[in-house]
Amino acid sequence: MSDRLQTPSGPRIQDSLIYRMVGRNRILAELITRYSRPIFYGLLTLAFLNVLEVFPPLLLMKTIDAIAAGSPFSLILGFAGAYVVVHFLQGVCRYGWRVFLVRSSISSGRDVRADFVKKLFELPPRFFDKNRIGDLMSKANGDVESVRQFVGSGLIVLADSVFFLITVPVAMFWLDARLALWVVAPMLAVPFVVLFFEGRIHSRFKASQDHFSKLSASAQESLNGVRLIKAFAIEDRVTRNFEKQGREYIDLNLRLARVQGTFGPLMDFFTSLGLVILLFKGSTLVLSDAITLGTMVAMQRYAQKLVWPMMALGFSVSFYQRARASSERLEEVFDQKNEILAPSQPGPRKISGTVEFRDLNFRYPGAERDALKGIRFVAEPGTRTALVGSIGSGKTTLLGLIPRFYLAPEGSIRIDGRPIEEFDLGILRRSIAFVSQDPYLFSETLARNVVWGDPENVDRSMDRIIEQSQLTHDLATLPEGRETLLGERGVNLSGGQRQRVAIARAWWIDAPILLFDDTLSAVDVHTEEKLLGALKQESASKTLILSSHRISSVREADQILVLHEGEIVDRGVHSDLIRKKDSLYSRYYEQQRRAEDLEQFLESQGGATS
């Protein structure tokens, strides 16, 4: 659903006739173009069906007039047989258009949803920093459904009404032009009613959908944070806020319903007015022998058939305006540009793991100052590089630039001597095992979460990975061991357990580059020592870059980089850095050493008292 999509014949969607016919709406034009063949066959059978609709009233007229004239029974029987044949053919046509058009509708919904999800996965993380998940879920469900309904029900009622308006009035004027004119005249007001209400339906439906997105986002955030809400005992406040948003959503829908509620009765009034005129004018003509009773009955049937297309025009306008509003909301996502482009030439398919930063300066879009300034260092395979600094010093930002979660200046980051821009994004990220401080676990079994990144990796031992991640004891406490189903985001695990599962997941994929973003913050000191020992063994041939606020986690690193306000203000190994008096690193070290001494003293006092 983006600019790159083309019609089968080659021209861009924006240059096609279909694009102009659907009001220059790219998504609707693309879907109709994509399914043009089944839509054409469906509309063709629908057209045949509407042509056949002309014959039953004519056959009824002939039958009534034949009975009134005392014609032979064989003639009446012939009309009855023709009536049955016409209805049989209509049944075949109804089956045909339903097969073609309903299939197109369902398939288009599948395609839009698939394209939407694919687009979401292509977008950089900063897009999700600005857009709430609940809003995106509303677009993926409600808006996609509105678009799908137009391609199905919307096109059906629109085409049906147009075909009816072409065939039925012709038959009416053929029977009696004067009477037909009396019947059709009130219906000429219908197009003006449609034009009057069209824009109002569009704007009010879009406002309703926008607010529904906010409502969905609010519900999703409240459910994700339900434990925090309970911890602060603010259930009533959150409920009141949700009820307020719900009332606003009701008000917006009532505004839409008032427009649609006025639109429908007005359509009914003008179409039914033609029937009223027919009863008075037609009966007068029958009594004066100007027309036969059969003609009067046929005209009444035709007038009834005109009620539906007039109503269908209203339905089609509603379907179209809903789809138009929804497709505009979807296009807000489809129009997002992915700044991380594929390399012009395919780069290496295998990465050894040397990571190099060359005077990197990075600023988040819209920020007033650089998040990182003058970053320069090299991390070789088999070495451990540690990042130390206070909150906001740039540790997480630096790690996030290596897998290209954000766009770094070209050439400022290199892997194996090549700019990371030369690597295919899939190859680059599959070569990196990234573990964040607050890891995300899926609502799957613990084992499935471990193998999530590479479920087909048969060369790794699950038992060994579990043991290295210090999860063996934890598995014994879980009801079904490694097959225990985890709650959403791993809610039935502690923070330290979630971090260790994430570490196991990183080790499982056996990537040449390991990025650990303060991943030991929630584990105790003894578990930390065991994990660091396993990490040293696991990363013996890999490039490890880790950030931590604990000196104990980084003291054995081959190089320690001390960050402050986005700059590397010191570097070296632990033994050299602690000897630098009044340096940031030595102050961190002394603060943590005193905290550990105080903790040991309190433990000893507690033991003495007991």
C-alpha positions as CSV (number, residue, x, y, z in Angstrom):
1,M,0.0,0.0,0.0
2,S,2.9,2.3,-0.6
3,D,4.3,4.4,-3.5
4,R,6.3,1.4,-4.8
5,L,3.1,-0.6,-5.5
6,Q,2.2,-0.8,-9.2
7,T,-0.7,-2.0,-11.3
8,P,-0.1,-5.2,-13.4
9,S,0.3,-3.2,-16.6
10,G,3.1,-1.0,-15.1
11,P,1.9,2.5,-14.4
12,R,1.8,3.8,-10.8
13,I,-1.5,3.5,-9.0
14,Q,-1.8,7.3,-8.8
15,D,-1.9,7.4,-12.7
16,S,-4.6,4.8,-13.0
17,L,-8.3,5.4,-13.8
18,I,-9.3,3.3,-10.8
19,Y,-7.3,5.7,-8.6
20,R,-9.3,8.6,-9.8
21,M,-12.6,6.7,-9.6
22,V,-12.2,6.0,-5.9
23,G,-11.5,9.6,-5.0
24,R,-7.7,9.3,-5.3
25,N,-7.5,6.8,-2.5
26,R,-4.3,4.7,-2.9
27,I,-5.3,1.7,-0.8
28,L,-8.7,1.2,-2.3
29,A,-7.3,1.7,-5.8
30,E,-4.5,-0.9,-5.1
31,L,-7.0,-3.5,-3.8
32,I,-9.4,-3.1,-6.6
33,T,-6.5,-3.3,-9.1
34,R,-5.1,-6.3,-7.4
35,Y,-8.4,-8.2,-7.5
36,S,-9.6,-6.7,-10.8
37,R,-10.3,-10.1,-12.4
38,P,-12.5,-11.6,-9.8
39,I,-14.2,-8.2,-9.2
40,F,-14.8,-8.0,-12.9
41,Y,-16.4,-11.4,-13.1
42,G,-18.4,-10.7,-10.0
43,L,-19.7,-7.4,-11.3
44,L,-20.4,-9.1,-14.7
45,T,-22.6,-11.8,-13.1
46,L,-24.3,-9.1,-11.0
47,A,-25.0,-7.1,-14.2
48,F,-26.6,-10.2,-15.7
49,L,-28.7,-10.7,-12.6
50,N,-30.0,-7.1,-12.8
51,V,-30.9,-7.5,-16.5
52,L,-32.8,-10.6,-15.6
53,E,-34.7,-8.6,-12.9
54,V,-36.4,-6.7,-15.7
55,F,-38.3,-9.9,-16.9
56,P,-40.4,-11.1,-13.9
57,P,-42.6,-8.0,-13.9
58,L,-43.0,-8.2,-17.6
59,L,-44.0,-11.8,-17.4
60,L,-46.4,-11.0,-14.6
61,M,-47.9,-8.3,-16.7
62,K,-48.3,-10.6,-19.7
63,T,-49.9,-13.3,-17.4
64,I,-52.4,-10.9,-15.8
65,D,-53.4,-9.4,-19.2
66,A,-53.7,-12.9,-20.7
67,I,-56.0,-14.0,-17.9
68,A,-58.1,-10.9,-18.3
69,A,-58.3,-11.5,-22.1
70,G,-59.3,-15.2,-21.6
71,S,-56.2,-16.5,-23.4
72,P,-55.5,-20.3,-23.6
73,F,-54.1,-22.0,-20.5
74,S,-51.1,-23.2,-22.5
75,L,-50.0,-19.5,-23.0
76,I,-50.4,-18.8,-19.3
77,L,-48.4,-22.0,-18.5
78,G,-45.7,-20.8,-20.9
79,F,-45.4,-17.5,-19.0
80,A,-45.2,-19.5,-15.8
81,G,-42.4,-21.7,-17.2
82,A,-40.5,-18.6,-18.4
83,Y,-40.9,-17.1,-14.9
84,V,-39.3,-20.3,-13.3
85,V,-36.4,-20.3,-15.8
86,V,-35.6,-16.6,-15.2
87,H,-35.5,-17.2,-11.4
88,F,-33.3,-20.2,-11.9
89,L,-30.8,-18.1,-13.9
90,Q,-31.0,-15.4,-11.3
91,G,-30.0,-18.0,-8.7
92,V,-27.0,-19.0,-10.7
93,C,-25.9,-15.3,-11.1
94,R,-26.4,-14.7,-7.3
95,Y,-24.1,-17.6,-6.6
96,G,-21.6,-16.3,-9.1
97,W,-21.2,-12.8,-7.8
98,R,-21.1,-14.0,-4.2
99,V,-18.3,-16.4,-5.0
100,F,-16.2,-13.8,-6.8
101,L,-16.9,-10.6,-4.8
102,V,-17.0,-12.2,-1.3
103,R,-13.7,-13.9,-2.0
104,S,-12.2,-10.6,-3.1
105,S,-13.4,-8.9,0.0
106,I,-12.0,-11.6,2.4
107,S,-8.7,-11.7,0.5
108,S,-8.3,-8.0,0.4
109,G,-8.8,-7.8,4.2
110,R,-6.1,-10.5,4.6
111,D,-3.7,-8.6,2.3
112,V,-4.2,-5.2,3.9
113,R,-3.6,-6.6,7.4
114,A,-0.6,-8.6,6.2
115,D,0.9,-5.5,4.4
116,F,0.2,-3.4,7.5
117,V,2.0,-5.8,9.8
118,K,4.9,-6.1,7.4
119,K,5.2,-2.3,7.2
120,L,5.2,-2.1,11.0
121,F,8.1,-4.6,11.2
122,E,10.0,-2.5,8.6
123,L,9.7,0.7,10.6
124,P,12.5,1.8,13.0
125,P,12.0,1.8,16.8
126,R,11.6,5.6,16.9
127,F,8.2,5.2,15.1
128,F,7.0,3.1,18.0
129,D,8.4,5.6,20.5
130,K,5.8,8.1,19.1
131,N,2.8,5.7,18.4
132,R,0.9,3.8,21.0
133,I,0.3,0.1,20.5
134,G,-3.4,0.4,21.1
135,D,-3.8,2.9,18.3
136,L,-1.9,0.6,15.9
137,M,-4.1,-2.4,17.0
138,S,-7.2,-0.3,16.3
139,K,-5.9,0.4,12.8
140,A,-5.0,-3.3,12.2
141,N,-8.5,-4.4,13.2
142,G,-11.2,-1.7,12.8
143,D,-9.8,0.2,9.9
144,V,-8.8,-2.8,8.0
145,E,-12.3,-4.2,8.4
146,S,-13.8,-1.0,7.1
147,V,-11.6,-1.2,4.0
148,R,-12.5,-4.8,3.5
149,Q,-16.2,-4.2,3.7
150,F,-16.0,-1.6,1.0
151,V,-14.2,-4.0,-1.4
152,G,-17.0,-6.5,-0.7
153,S,-20.3,-5.1,0.5
154,G,-19.6,-1.5,-0.7
155,L,-18.8,-2.5,-4.3
156,I,-21.8,-4.9,-4.3
157,V,-24.4,-2.4,-3.2
158,L,-22.9,0.4,-5.4
159,A,-22.8,-1.8,-8.5
160,D,-26.2,-3.3,-7.7
161,S,-27.8,0.2,-7.4
162,V,-26.2,1.5,-10.6
163,F,-27.2,-1.6,-12.6
164,F,-30.8,-1.3,-11.3
165,L,-30.9,2.4,-12.1
166,I,-29.8,1.6,-15.7
167,T,-32.2,-1.3,-16.4
168,V,-35.4,-0.7,-14.4
169,P,-36.2,2.9,-15.4
170,V,-35.7,1.9,-19.1
171,A,-38.3,-0.8,-18.7
172,M,-40.7,1.6,-16.9
173,F,-40.4,4.2,-19.7
174,W,-40.9,1.5,-22.3
175,L,-44.2,0.5,-20.6
176,D,-45.5,4.0,-20.1
177,A,-43.3,7.1,-20.3
178,R,-45.8,9.5,-18.6
179,L,-46.5,7.2,-15.6
180,A,-42.8,6.4,-15.3
181,L,-41.9,10.1,-15.2
182,W,-44.4,10.7,-12.4
183,V,-42.9,7.8,-10.4
184,V,-39.2,8.6,-11.0
185,A,-39.5,12.4,-10.5
186,P,-39.4,12.4,-6.6
187,M,-36.3,10.1,-6.7
188,L,-34.3,12.8,-8.6
189,A,-33.8,14.5,-5.2
190,V,-31.8,11.5,-4.0
191,P,-28.4,12.5,-5.5
192,F,-28.6,15.9,-3.8
193,V,-29.3,14.2,-0.5
194,V,-26.3,11.9,-1.0
195,L,-24.0,14.9,-1.8
196,F,-25.2,16.8,1.3
197,F,-24.5,14.0,3.7
198,E,-21.4,12.5,2.1
199,G,-18.8,14.8,3.7
200,R,-20.5,14.8,7.1
201,I,-20.5,11.0,7.3
202,H,-16.8,10.9,6.4
203,S,-15.6,13.5,9.0
204,R,-17.7,12.1,11.8
205,F,-16.7,8.5,11.2
206,K,-13.0,9.5,11.1
207,A,-13.4,11.3,14.4
208,S,-15.0,8.2,15.9
209,Q,-12.3,5.9,14.7
210,D,-9.6,8.3,16.0
211,H,-11.1,8.3,19.4
212,F,-11.6,4.5,19.3
213,S,-7.8,4.3,18.8
214,K,-7.2,6.4,21.9
215,L,-9.7,4.2,23.8
216,S,-7.9,1.0,22.7
217,A,-4.5,2.4,23.6
218,S,-5.8,3.5,27.0
219,A,-7.3,0.0,27.7
220,Q,-4.1,-1.7,26.5
221,E,-1.8,0.4,28.7
222,S,-4.1,0.0,31.7
223,L,-4.1,-3.8,31.4
224,N,-0.3,-3.9,30.9
225,G,0.1,-1.8,34.0
226,V,-2.6,-3.4,36.1
227,R,-0.2,-4.4,38.9
228,L,1.1,-0.8,39.2
229,I,-2.5,0.4,39.3
230,K,-3.3,-2.0,42.1
231,A,-0.1,-1.1,43.9
232,F,-1.1,2.5,44.0
233,A,-4.8,1.7,44.7
234,I,-5.9,4.0,41.8
235,E,-8.4,1.6,40.3
236,D,-11.3,4.0,40.8
237,R,-9.4,6.9,39.1
238,V,-8.4,4.7,36.1
239,T,-11.9,3.4,35.8
240,R,-13.4,6.9,35.9
241,N,-10.9,8.1,33.2
242,F,-11.9,5.1,31.0
243,E,-15.6,5.7,31.5
244,K,-15.0,9.4,30.5
245,Q,-13.3,8.3,27.3
246,G,-16.1,5.8,26.7
247,R,-18.7,8.5,27.0
248,E,-16.8,10.7,24.6
249,Y,-16.7,7.8,22.2
250,I,-20.5,7.3,22.6
251,D,-21.0,11.0,21.9
252,L,-19.0,10.8,18.7
253,N,-20.9,7.7,17.5
254,L,-24.2,9.4,18.3
255,R,-23.2,12.4,16.2
256,L,-22.5,9.9,13.4
257,A,-25.7,8.0,14.0
258,R,-27.7,11.2,13.9
259,V,-26.4,11.9,10.4
260,Q,-26.9,8.4,9.2
261,G,-30.3,8.3,10.9
262,T,-31.4,11.3,9.0
263,F,-29.9,10.1,5.8
264,G,-31.8,6.8,5.7
265,P,-35.3,8.1,6.3
266,L,-34.8,10.9,3.7
267,M,-33.8,8.3,1.2
268,D,-36.9,6.2,2.1
269,F,-39.2,9.2,1.9
270,F,-38.2,10.2,-1.7
271,T,-38.3,6.6,-2.9
272,S,-41.6,5.8,-1.2
273,L,-43.1,9.0,-2.6
274,G,-42.9,7.5,-6.1
275,L,-45.0,4.5,-5.0
276,V,-47.7,6.8,-3.5
277,I,-47.9,8.7,-6.8
278,L,-48.1,5.5,-8.7
279,L,-51.1,4.3,-6.7
280,F,-53.1,7.5,-7.4
281,K,-51.9,8.2,-11.0
282,G,-51.8,4.5,-12.0
283,S,-55.2,3.6,-10.7
284,T,-56.7,6.6,-12.6
285,L,-55.1,5.4,-15.8
286,V,-56.4,1.8,-15.3
287,L,-59.9,3.0,-14.7
288,S,-59.8,5.2,-17.8
289,D,-58.4,2.2,-19.8
290,A,-55.3,4.2,-20.7
291,I,-53.2,1.2,-19.4
292,T,-54.0,-2.4,-18.5
293,L,-54.1,-3.8,-15.0
294,G,-51.1,-5.9,-15.9
295,T,-49.1,-2.7,-16.8
296,M,-50.1,-1.2,-13.5
297,V,-48.9,-4.2,-11.6
298,A,-45.6,-4.3,-13.5
299,M,-45.0,-0.6,-12.9
300,Q,-45.7,-1.2,-9.2
301,R,-43.1,-4.0,-9.1
302,Y,-40.6,-1.8,-10.9
303,A,-41.2,1.0,-8.5
304,Q,-40.6,-1.3,-5.6
305,K,-37.4,-2.5,-7.2
306,L,-36.3,1.2,-7.4
307,V,-36.5,1.5,-3.7
308,W,-33.6,-0.8,-3.1
309,P,-31.0,1.0,-5.4
310,M,-31.9,4.3,-3.8
311,M,-31.3,2.9,-0.4
312,A,-28.2,1.1,-1.7
313,L,-26.8,4.4,-2.9
314,G,-26.9,5.5,0.7
315,F,-25.3,2.3,2.0
316,S,-22.6,2.5,-0.6
317,V,-21.8,6.1,0.4
318,S,-21.6,5.0,4.0
319,F,-19.3,2.1,3.1
320,Y,-17.1,4.4,1.0
321,Q,-16.8,7.1,3.5
322,R,-15.9,4.7,6.3
323,A,-13.3,3.0,4.0
324,R,-12.0,6.3,2.9
325,A,-11.6,7.5,6.5
326,S,-10.0,4.2,7.6
327,S,-7.6,4.1,4.6
328,E,-6.4,7.6,5.4
329,R,-5.6,6.4,8.9
330,L,-3.8,3.3,7.5
331,E,-1.9,5.5,5.0
332,E,-0.5,7.4,7.9
333,V,1.5,4.3,8.7
334,F,2.1,3.1,5.1
335,D,3.6,6.6,4.2
336,Q,6.2,6.3,7.0
337,K,9.6,6.1,5.5
338,N,12.2,3.6,6.7
339,E,15.4,5.5,7.0
340,I,17.5,2.3,7.1
341,L,17.8,1.4,3.5
342,A,19.1,-1.8,2.0
343,P,22.8,-1.6,0.7
344,S,23.2,-0.8,-3.0
345,Q,25.4,-3.8,-3.3
346,P,25.2,-7.0,-1.3
347,G,27.7,-7.1,1.5
348,P,29.4,-10.0,3.3
349,R,27.0,-12.7,4.5
350,K,29.2,-13.7,7.5
351,I,30.4,-11.5,10.3
352,S,33.4,-12.2,12.5
353,G,32.6,-9.6,15.1
354,T,35.0,-6.7,15.2
355,V,33.1,-3.6,16.2
356,E,34.6,-0.2,15.6
357,F,33.3,3.3,16.4
358,R,35.0,6.2,14.5
359,D,34.3,9.6,16.1
360,L,30.6,9.0,16.2
361,N,28.2,11.8,17.0
362,F,24.5,11.0,17.4
363,R,21.5,13.1,18.1
364,Y,17.9,11.8,18.4
365,P,15.5,13.3,15.9
366,G,14.1,16.5,17.4
367,A,16.6,16.6,20.3
368,E,18.4,19.8,21.1
369,R,21.8,18.2,21.9
370,D,23.8,15.2,21.0
371,A,23.2,12.0,22.9
372,L,26.7,10.7,22.0
373,K,29.8,12.8,21.1
374,G,33.1,11.7,19.7
375,I,32.7,8.0,20.5
376,R,35.8,6.2,19.4
377,F,36.9,2.6,20.3
378,V,37.4,-0.9,18.9
379,A,36.0,-4.2,20.3
380,E,37.7,-7.3,19.0
381,P,36.4,-10.9,19.0
382,G,37.3,-12.7,22.2
383,T,37.4,-9.4,24.2
384,R,35.0,-7.8,26.6
385,T,34.2,-4.1,26.4
386,A,32.3,-2.6,29.3
387,L,30.4,0.7,29.4
388,V,30.0,2.4,32.7
389,G,28.2,5.6,33.5
390,S,25.3,7.2,35.3
391,I,21.7,7.1,34.0
392,G,21.4,9.1,30.8
393,S,25.1,9.0,29.9
394,G,24.4,7.2,26.6
395,K,25.2,3.5,27.3
396,T,21.9,2.2,26.0
397,T,21.9,4.5,23.0
398,L,25.4,3.4,22.0
399,L,24.4,-0.3,22.2
400,G,21.2,0.4,20.2
401,L,23.2,1.9,17.3
402,I,25.1,-1.3,16.6
403,P,22.1,-3.3,15.4
404,R,20.8,-0.1,13.7
405,F,17.8,0.4,15.9
406,Y,18.6,4.1,15.2
407,L,20.4,5.6,12.2
408,A,24.0,6.5,13.0
409,P,26.0,8.9,10.7
410,E,27.3,6.9,7.7
411,G,30.7,5.3,8.2
412,S,30.9,6.1,11.9
413,I,30.3,2.4,13.0
414,R,32.1,-0.4,11.3
415,I,32.0,-4.2,11.6
416,D,34.9,-6.2,10.4
417,G,36.3,-3.0,8.9
418,R,33.2,-2.3,6.8
419,P,30.6,0.4,7.4
420,I,27.5,-1.2,8.9
421,E,25.5,0.4,6.0
422,E,27.0,-2.2,3.7
423,F,25.5,-5.2,5.5
424,D,22.1,-6.6,4.9
425,L,20.0,-5.7,7.9
426,G,18.8,-9.2,8.4
427,I,22.4,-10.6,8.3
428,L,23.6,-7.8,10.7
429,R,20.9,-8.4,13.3
430,R,21.1,-12.2,13.2
431,S,24.8,-11.8,14.0
432,I,24.0,-9.8,17.1
433,A,22.5,-11.1,20.4
434,F,21.0,-8.2,22.2
435,V,19.7,-8.4,25.8
436,S,18.1,-5.4,27.3
437,Q,17.8,-4.5,31.0
438,D,14.0,-5.1,30.9
439,P,13.7,-8.1,28.5
440,Y,10.5,-9.0,26.8
441,L,9.2,-12.5,27.2
442,F,6.4,-14.0,25.1
443,S,3.3,-15.8,26.4
444,E,4.9,-19.1,25.5
445,T,6.7,-21.8,27.5
446,L,10.0,-21.0,29.0
447,A,11.7,-23.4,26.5
448,R,10.0,-21.6,23.6
449,N,11.2,-18.3,24.9
450,V,14.8,-19.6,25.0
451,V,14.8,-20.9,21.5
452,W,12.7,-18.0,20.1
453,G,15.5,-16.5,18.0
454,D,16.5,-19.7,16.3
455,P,14.1,-22.6,17.0
456,E,15.8,-24.8,14.4
457,N,19.3,-24.6,16.0
458,V,19.9,-28.3,16.7
459,D,23.6,-27.7,17.5
460,R,22.9,-26.1,20.9
461,S,22.2,-28.0,24.0
462,M,19.2,-26.8,26.0
463,D,20.4,-28.3,29.2
464,R,23.8,-26.6,28.9
465,I,22.2,-23.2,28.1
466,I,19.9,-23.6,31.1
467,E,22.8,-24.5,33.4
468,Q,25.0,-21.6,32.2
469,S,22.1,-19.1,32.7
470,Q,21.7,-20.3,36.3
471,L,18.1,-21.4,35.7
472,T,18.4,-25.0,36.8
473,H,17.3,-24.3,40.4
474,D,14.4,-22.1,39.1
475,L,13.1,-24.8,36.8
476,A,12.7,-27.1,39.8
477,T,10.4,-24.6,41.4
478,L,8.2,-24.1,38.3
479,P,5.2,-26.5,38.0
480,E,6.1,-27.9,34.6
481,G,9.8,-27.1,34.4
482,R,11.0,-25.7,31.1
483,E,7.5,-26.4,29.6
484,T,5.9,-24.0,32.1
485,L,3.7,-21.5,30.3
486,L,4.8,-17.9,31.0
487,G,2.3,-15.1,31.5
488,E,2.3,-12.0,29.4
489,R,5.8,-10.5,29.4
490,G,6.8,-13.3,31.8
491,V,4.8,-11.9,34.6
492,N,5.0,-15.2,36.6
493,L,8.8,-14.9,36.8
494,S,10.9,-12.5,39.0
495,G,13.0,-9.8,37.4
496,G,16.2,-11.8,37.8
497,Q,14.6,-14.9,36.3
498,R,13.4,-12.9,33.3
499,Q,16.9,-11.5,32.8
500,R,18.4,-14.9,32.9
501,V,15.9,-16.3,30.4
502,A,16.8,-13.4,28.1
503,I,20.5,-14.2,28.5
504,A,19.8,-17.9,27.7
505,R,17.9,-16.7,24.6
506,A,20.9,-14.7,23.5
507,W,23.3,-17.6,24.1
508,W,21.1,-19.9,22.2
509,I,21.4,-18.1,18.8
510,D,25.2,-18.4,19.1
511,A,25.8,-14.9,17.5
512,P,29.4,-13.6,17.1
513,I,28.5,-10.3,18.8
514,L,26.9,-10.1,22.3
515,L,25.3,-6.8,23.5
516,F,24.3,-6.9,27.2
517,D,22.5,-3.7,28.4
518,D,22.7,-3.8,32.2
519,T,21.3,-7.4,32.1
520,L,22.5,-8.4,35.5
521,S,20.8,-5.5,37.4
522,A,18.1,-7.8,38.9
523,V,20.2,-10.8,40.0
524,D,21.9,-11.2,43.3
525,V,25.7,-11.0,43.8
526,H,26.3,-14.7,44.0
527,T,24.2,-15.4,40.9
528,E,26.1,-12.6,39.1
529,E,29.4,-14.2,39.8
530,K,28.3,-17.5,38.3
531,L,26.8,-15.8,35.3
532,L,30.0,-13.8,34.7
533,G,32.0,-17.0,34.8
534,A,29.7,-18.6,32.3
535,L,29.7,-15.5,30.2
536,K,33.5,-15.5,30.1
537,Q,33.4,-19.1,28.8
538,E,30.5,-18.5,26.4
539,S,32.1,-15.3,24.9
540,A,35.6,-16.7,24.6
541,S,35.6,-16.3,20.8
542,K,32.8,-13.6,20.6
543,T,32.7,-9.8,20.8
544,L,31.1,-8.8,24.1
545,I,30.0,-5.3,24.8
546,L,28.1,-4.8,28.1
547,S,26.9,-1.9,30.1
548,S,26.4,-2.0,33.8
549,H,26.0,0.2,36.9
550,R,27.8,-2.5,39.0
551,I,31.5,-2.3,39.1
552,S,31.6,-6.0,40.0
553,S,30.1,-6.8,36.5
554,V,32.8,-5.0,34.6
555,R,36.0,-5.3,36.7
556,E,37.4,-8.2,34.5
557,A,36.6,-6.5,31.2
558,D,39.5,-6.1,28.7
559,Q,38.6,-2.4,28.4
560,I,36.2,-0.2,30.4
561,L,34.8,3.0,28.8
562,V,33.5,5.6,31.3
563,L,30.7,7.7,29.7
564,H,29.4,11.0,31.0
565,E,26.8,13.1,29.1
566,G,27.4,11.1,25.9
567,E,31.2,11.3,25.9
568,I,33.9,8.8,26.8
569,V,35.7,10.7,29.6
570,D,38.0,7.8,30.7
571,R,39.0,4.3,29.5
572,G,41.3,1.5,30.7
573,V,41.2,-1.6,32.8
574,H,39.8,-1.8,36.3
575,S,43.1,-1.8,38.1
576,D,44.3,1.3,36.3
577,L,41.0,3.2,36.6
578,I,40.6,2.8,40.4
579,R,44.1,4.3,40.9
580,K,43.0,7.6,39.2
581,K,42.0,9.7,42.1
582,D,38.8,11.8,41.8
583,S,37.9,10.1,38.5
584,L,34.3,9.2,37.8
585,Y,35.2,5.5,37.8
586,S,37.0,5.6,41.1
587,R,34.1,7.5,42.7
588,Y,31.7,4.8,41.4
589,Y,33.9,2.2,42.8
590,E,34.2,3.8,46.3
591,Q,30.5,4.4,46.5
592,Q,29.7,0.8,45.7
593,R,32.4,-0.5,48.0
594,R,31.0,1.5,50.9
595,A,27.5,0.3,50.1
596,E,28.7,-3.3,50.1
597,D,30.5,-2.8,53.5
598,L,27.3,-1.3,55.0
599,E,25.2,-4.2,53.7
600,Q,27.7,-6.7,55.2
601,F,27.7,-4.8,58.5
602,L,23.9,-4.8,58.7
603,E,23.8,-8.5,57.9
604,S,26.3,-9.2,60.6
605,Q,24.3,-7.1,63.1
606,G,21.1,-9.0,62.2
607,G,22.9,-12.3,62.7
608,A,24.3,-11.2,66.1
609,T,20.8,-10.0,67.3
610,S,19.2,-13.3,66.3
